[in-house]
């Protein structure tokens, strides 16, 4: 705490500052006034939440460095595009133009160089934006400040997968996914609603122009929400059948390349059944969405897409390269490289839970309102607690399988359109895990946080309504449930506080990485020594180097330009043979070219999979010899070893 702030706190609570015993009563009376409360809820609480998330993210990001170095690849791509190299034609990328153009605009606006520190701060800003979006979304849909603050802290905690790999494309598309339901939470004014739908379509387009599979997923989600919540009330109507068919078929179709693998079929089945349960419960929305909703959503998506595609084409990207990188190559990624989601037997409960929701919607029966209230509180709260305590994918699948509770209300009760949109966004977000369940396995948890928060709020409201309408005196929730709610509210801040204290100690005891653009990092001593020694060896022996696998941060540390603009951290499993031959022709004439190799990181990329050696890897193994080794890094020079 700053000295001046600490002094103010001492002055306020010092006995000498109490002019009279009436002061505390007057102070609390002033705080209770609506304008003051509104200022606190609207400014003070979110500022405290964002400050906590930023502090935790800073310590978490700058006390670790992922050795497989995806961040180096993202930085190298950004630097190449700022140097006016042509995207896709000259710079390899699996990601869409929205990611690159937005990132380039951010760097231009900040007027900062591309380096590790800047990448870290941009990523921390994205995490803070996600926490703020969740706070606003939950506050507007529940009107409970404590629940909004708890959800925002939980979202900030689950977003730490972004800080583990700074500058990844999720810093652009994850805020879009989280904020999309906000477009449906809006005033009743027609102009405001249209702007909201336009914004939702634009966010969907940005998501798709970052990763095409996410764009398709988001578009399907919006289509399902609109198709399920229109004015048609007949369960077996033609449009409802089409909507349900798409909801069930799309997850399996999107994973057709790996659907024979158990983890992929389980994921697709959970998404299909959970979406179907939400759709059957949700239709129709009350009041229904306007018939023009789909038009405004489509207009927003088309306008945004045209802007981004026009800009990238004006930057001399060819149409063939754009189509190849946006559509063809991503569809081939599942065969080239995939990583299964790690689950236990507990995750198998997800499918039965989704089936329960589907059956309950088709065959509604009178249920105990008190029991339903407790189920909602326990289901939503368990998502918070299990994820925070275990932080695994089991709770993610179970949380998506219970998202139908968000729309499980009788037909005579209001069903605003944001409810099915929010529920479906949490369910469909599971598909972001496919085909590589690495850091992105945690992204659905962020999207599911507001879903769980609203379900908890629904349970509390339902219990209060039951107590108000019953003839007997109102009863409070059972003590175990009250204690559970208190735990839900306090678990995120306690977790961030306890882990944050540990991270602060790690940062204070870490060693500075004295390399260009890495001033904020504090790492273990042997990491620092290995990275600095490897960089010094490269600068001594080489004019440039190529790395196996891609270790692109060393280009910035050694202040060297890469010999090719075709780079990727896992190039040996994603680059086709023809592209590898192109790279060989580009590097074969540079005499003082070195090879930076890490067998340990190659093993990480390959795992138990066996990939045939491509032409580039064969070339590197036969033309370079070991010159020095530092921890997991080997520096090799071309030809006979020089003295």
N, C-alpha and C positions, 0 to 999 in steps of 0.2 A: 504494500500500500504506500503511495506517495506520502512524503512527510506532511505536506499541507493538508491532505485528506485525513491523515491520522490526527493531526492537531484539531481539525474541525470536529472530529468525532469525540475527542476528549472534552472540547468546550461544551458540546451539546449535553453530554451525560455527566459532566462534572456537577457536584452538588452546589458549587458556587454559582452556576449559571441558572439555577432555578429561582426565578424571582418570587414565585409564590407556588403554592400547591395546586393552583388552578391552571398552571402552564401546561402540564401533561394533558388535562382534559381539553383545553383549548386547542392544543396541537392535534389531538386525535379527532376533534370535531372538524378542524380544518381539513384534515386528510380525508374525512368521510364525505366531503362535498363532491358532488358529481364531476365538476371540472377538474378538481385535483386528482380524483380517482382516475379519470380518463387520461390525464397526463402521465400518471404513474404507470397505468396499464399499457398505454400507447408508447411510452418512451423509456421510462426507467427500467421496467422489467426486461424488455427485449435487449436493452443495452447491457444489462448485467449478464443475460444469457449469452449474447454474442461475445462479450469480453471473456467469459469462461471458456467458450468454444475456441476462440482464437488463441488464448493462452495455452490450452491443452494441445491444440493442433500445432502450434509453434514448437513446443518441446518434443512432441511426437515426431514431427517431420524432420527436425534438424538433429535428432539423436540417432538416426538410422539412415542406412543407404542400401537400397536393394542392389545386390551385386550383379544381378542379371541385366541391370542398367537399361530398362525401358526408357527411363527419363532422358538418358543421353540421346537415344534415338529421337524422341520428341523434340528435344532442343536442337539437334542437328537438322531435322526437317524444317523447324521454324527458322533457323539461321540461313538455310539454303534458299528458302522462299523469300526471305528479306534481302537476299543477295540477287534477287530477280531470276533465279532458276525457275523453270517451268514445271508446275505441279503435274504429276503423273507422267508426263513425257520425259522429264529429266530427273524428277525426284520421286522415288518409290514411296507409296503410301497405300495402306488398306483403308484409310479413313476418308470420309467425304469432304467436300470443299468447305462446308460450314465450319468445321473444326479449325481448319487451317486459316480461313479468312478471318474468323472472329479472333483467333489467337494473334494473328498478324496485326489486326486493328488494336488489340490490347497493348502489344509491344510498342506500336507506333504512338499510341496515346500516352503511354508512360514514358516514352523516350528513354528506355533502359536497354542495356545489352542483353542478349540471350545468354544466361548462365544459371548455375544451380540456385543461387540465392533468389533471383527473380522468379524462377520457376516455382520455388517454394512459396513465395509470398502470393503469387497469383493463385496457387492451389489453396492456400489458407483462406483467401478471399472467397473462393468458390464454396468452401465448407461453411464459412460464415453466412453466405447467401442462402445455402440450403437450410441452415438452422433458422434463419429469419423467415424464410418462406413457410416452413412448417409451423413456426409460431403463429404467423398471421392466419394460416389456413385453419389450424385447430382453434384459435381464438374466435374466428368468425363463425365456425360451425358448432362450437360448444359453449362459448361465452364463459369459459372457466380459465382464469389466468394461470392457476397452478398447474392445470393439465396442459395448457399450451406451453408453459415454460418447461415442464418435464418432458414433453414430446420433442421440443426443440433441442434440449440437451441430449436426449436419446438419439435424435437424428444426427447431431454433431458427432456423437460418439461412434455411431455406425458409419459415418462418412470418413472415418480415419483410413479406410482403404484408399481414399484419394491421396492422403498425405504419404502413404507408403510408396506410391509411385507418382511423384509430382508431374503435372502437366499432361496427364493422360486425357484422352478425349472426354471422359466422364465429367470433367470440370465444366464442360459446355452442356452436355445432354442430360446429366442427372438433375440439375436445377430445373430444366425444362420439364422433365417427367414429374418432378415433385410439384411444380407450380401449375401444371395443366388443370387440375380440378378447380383451382381458384377462378378460372375463367367462367365457371358455371355457378360460382357463389358471388352474386352481384345484385345490384338494385333492379327493380322491376322496370325501369325506364327502358324503352325499346332501343334507344341509341346505345346505352351502356351494354345491354345484352348483345347487340350486334358486335360491338367492339370486343367484348369478351370472347365471342365465338371466332372472330377474326384472329385474335391473339392465340386462341387454342389451336387453330389451324396452322398459324405461323410456328408455334412451338413444336407441333408435330413435324412440320417440314424441317426445322432445324435439327431435330432429333434424327430424322432420316438422312439428312445431309451430313451428319456426323458418322453414323453407322446405319447402313441401309436396312439391316435386319431389324434394328430398333424402330426405324421409321415405319416399316411395314407393321410391326407389332403395335405401335402407338395408333396408327391409322385404323387397324382392325379394332382396337379397344374403343376408339371414339365411334366407329361404325356400329359396334355392338351396343354401346350405350344409347346412341340415337335410335337405333333400330328397335331396342327393347323398351324405350320409354316414350314412345309416341302416343297419340290419342287412341290407338286401337286397343281394345280391352279383351278381345277374344283370345283365349290361351292358345288355341290351335289355328290361329289365322295364318295365312300364307307368309306374311312378313315375319311373324314370330318364329315360324318353323325355319325360315331361311336364317334368321339370326341365331337360333339355337344350333343349327347345322354348322354354320361357320364357326361358332364358339367351340364346338367339339372337334371339328376337323382341322382348324388352323394350327393348333399346337403340334399335332402329329405331322401335318404337311411341312411345317417350318423345320422339323427335325428329321426329315425323311432319310437323310444321309446316315444318321447314327441311331435310328429308331430301334434297331435290333439290340442295342446295348441297354441293359436294365436301367441304368441311371437316366438315360434319355427317355425311355418309355414311361418311367415313373414320373418324371418331370412333366411330360406332355399330358399324361393322364390326370395328374393333379390340377394342371391349368385348365384342361377341358372341362372336367366335372365341376370345378369351383366356379368357372365362368358361367356354366349352364345354371348352376344354383342361383347365382346372382341375377341372371337375366330373368329366370322364372319368377323370382321374388319381386323384382323391381318393376315389372311391367304392370300397368302403365305408370309413368311418373304423374304425380299429383301436386301441382298442376302440370299438364303435359308440356313438353318442349314445343316451340313453334315449328310449323312445317318447314320454315325457311332455315332451320338450324344447319342442316347438311349443306345448304348452299353457302352460308357464311363460313362454315368450317373449311369447305373446299376452296373458297375464294382466298381465305387467309393462307392456306397451304400452297396454292398455286402462285400467289403473289410473292411469297417468301422464296419459294423454289426458283422462280424465274429470276429474282434479284441475284441470288447466290450463283446460279448457273451462268447467268450473263456475265457476272464479274470474272468468274474463273475462265470462261471462254475468251473474254477480252484480254486476259493475261496470257493468251496464246496457247492454252491447253487445247489439244486436238479433241474432237468429238470421240474419235476411236479410243484414245487413252482414257477419256472420262468414263465412257461406258464400260471399258475393260476394268477399270479400278473400282467403279461404283457398284457394278452388278456381277460381272463374270468372276473376278478373283475372290470376292467375299463368299460367293456360293461354293467355291472350291476349298475354302479354308478348313471346313470340318474334316475333309480327307487329309489335308496337309498337316494340320496341328489341332488337337483337341485335348481337353482336360476334364475328366469327369468330376461331377459335384460329389463331395464327400458327405455321405449321410450314414446313419445307423438304422437299426430296425425300428426305432421310434418314428422315423419319417413315414413308415408304411401306414400309420394311422391317418395320414392326410387324405387318402382316397376315401376311406369310410366316412370321415367327417364331412367331406364334400357331398357324398351320396346322401347323408342324413339331411343336409340342407336342401338338396334337390327334391327328395321325397317329401320333406315337410312342406315345401312350396306347392307341390302337385296335390298333396292330400292334406290340406290344412285341418287342424283339429283345435279345440279349445285347450289351451295350456295355462298353467298357473302363471299369472303375471309376476308374482314374486320370484318364482323359480327362473323365469326367463331373465329377470333383472339380474339375479345372481350369476346366471350363466354368462350374460354379457360382460359383467364386471370381471369375472374370473377369466374368461377367454381373452378379452382385450388386455387385462393386466398381466396375464401369464406370458403374452408375447413380449412385453417389456422385460419382465424379470428373467425369463428363460434365455432370451437373447443376450441380455447384459451379463448374466452369470456364466452362460456357456458359450455364447457367440459362435454358434454353429448353424449349419444349414437345416437341421431338423426343425427348429423353431420357425424358420422361414417358410418351409412347406406347410407346417401346421397353421401358421398365421394366415397364409393365403387360403387354406382350406376352410377357414372360419370367417372369411370376409363377407359371406352372405348374411351374417348377423347384422351388418350395416344396413341392410335393406329388408330385413325380416320383420315386416309390420303388416297388420291387417289392411285390407283394401280400403277401409273407411278412414284411414289415417293419412296425413300428408306424406308425400314422397318426393321431395325436391330432386331435381335432376342431378345435382352434384353428388348425391349419395351413390347411385350406380356408377357414375364416372369415377369416383374415388375408390369404390370397391373393385371395379374392373381394373383400374390402374395398378392397384396392389397385386391383383392376381396375375395380370398379363406381364407385370414386371419380372416375374420368375423366368420368362423366356430370355431375359438379358444374360442369364447364366450360360446359355448355350452359344457356341460349342466349347468355350474355354472358361471353365469355372475357377478362375484364379481370383484376382482381387475383385472382379466384377460379381463374384458370388455374394458379396455383401451389399450390392446396390439395391436389390429388392427389399432388403430390410429397411432401408431409408424410406422407400415409397410406402411400405406397410405401416410405418410409425403413426402417421395421422389416421390411418384406418383403425388401428388398435385404440388410439386415443378417443376417437368418436364413439367406438363401441363401448368403452368404459363409461363415457358420458351418457350414452343411451341407457345403460343399466342403472346409473344413478338417477336419471330423470324418471325412468319407468318405476323404480321403487318409490320415489317421492310422489308420483301420480297415484300409485296404488294406495299409499298411506293417506293421501288427501281425499280420495273418493270413498274409502271404506267408512262404514258407519262406526266401527270401533275406533278407539284412539289410535293415532298414528304411531307406528313402531319404527324404530331406527333399524338399520341393517344389523345383522348379527355381528357380535364382536370380532370373530375371526375375519369376516369380510371387511369390516372397518379397518382392522390392522393390515389386511392385504392391500387395501386402497392406499393407506399411509405408506406402505412399502413401495407401491407403484410410483407414488409421487416423489418419494425421497431417493429411490434407487439410482436414477440417472445423475443427480447432483453429487451424491455420495461417491458413486463410481468415478466420476470425473475428478472429484477432489482427491480421492485416494490414489488413483493412477497418475493424476497430474503431479502429486507430490513426489512420487517415484520418478517420473520423467524429469522433473526439475532437478532432482538429485543427480540423475544420469547426465543431464546437460552440464551441470556445474562440475562434475568430475570428469567429463569427456575432454578429449584433446582437440584443439583446433586443427582443421584440415587446411594447411597453408598452401592452397592451390587457387588459381584464378577463379573468381566467382563463387567461392565456397566458404566465405568468411563466417557465415552463420552456423556452420556445421560443427558439432562436437561428437567425435567418434572414439571408439576404443583405440588404445595406443598402437596395437599391431595392425589395425586397419589403416590408420594414418601413415604409419611407417611404410607399409606395402604400397599404398597408392602414391605416396610422394616419391619413393624410390623407383617405382615403375615409370612414373612420369619423367624423372631425371634421366633414366636409362634411355627412354625414347628420344628425349631432346638431345642426348649425347650421340646416339648412333644413327638417327633417322632424319630424313626430311619429311617423311610422312609414313603412315602405317595403315595396314588393314587388320581387322580384328576378327577372331574366330572364338566364340560367337561375337555379335556386335557389342563392343564396349565403347560406345561413342562419346562418353563423357571425357575420355582421355584426349580427344581432339581439342576440347576447350582447355583442359589442364595443361597440355603440352603446346598450346597455341599453334596447332597444325591444321591445315586443310585436308580433308579426306581425299584420297585419290579418285574417288567415284562419288556420284550423287545418289547411287543406289545403295541404301543402307537399311538395315533392320536388325534389331537385337537378336532375333532368332532366324537369321537369313537362311541357315543351312536346312531348315525344315519348311520354309515357305517360298524361297526363290526357285523358279523353274530353271531347268538346265540351260535354256537359251539365254536367260538373263545372267546366269553365272558365267557363261562364255563371254558375254559382253563385258562383264567386269574384268575377266582375265585379260581381254584385249586392251582395256584401259590401264591396267596396272603393270603389264609385262615389261614396259620399257623404262620404268623408273628404278634406277640402280640402288639408290639408298632408301628403298622402301623396306620397312620392317613388318613383321607379323606379331601382333599382340594376341596371345592365346591363353585360354583358361580351361584346361580339361575339366575342372570341377564344375564350371558353369555350363560347359557343353553337356555334361552328364545330367545337370538339372533340366536342360531343355529336352534332351532325348528321353530321360527317365527309363522306363522299361521298354519303350518303343524302339524299333530297329528301322532306321532309315538308310537306304543305300547312299553311299558317298556320291555327291554331285561332282561335276567337273572342277568347280572352284576349290572345294575341300581337297580333292586329289592334287590339284596344282599347288596348293599351300603346303601340303605334307611333303612334297617332293622338291620344293625349291627354296625352303628356308631351314636354317639350323639354329639351335638354341644358343643364345648369347648371355642370358641372365634370367634368374628366377627369383621372384619376390612373393612369398606366400602362395596365393593361387594364380598369380600372373606370371606368364613366361614371355620374354622378349626374344624374338628370333630375327636373324638377319638373312638377307638373300645371299646364296652362294656359300663358299667356304667361310668359316668363322674368322672374323678379323681379330687381331690382337688388341 
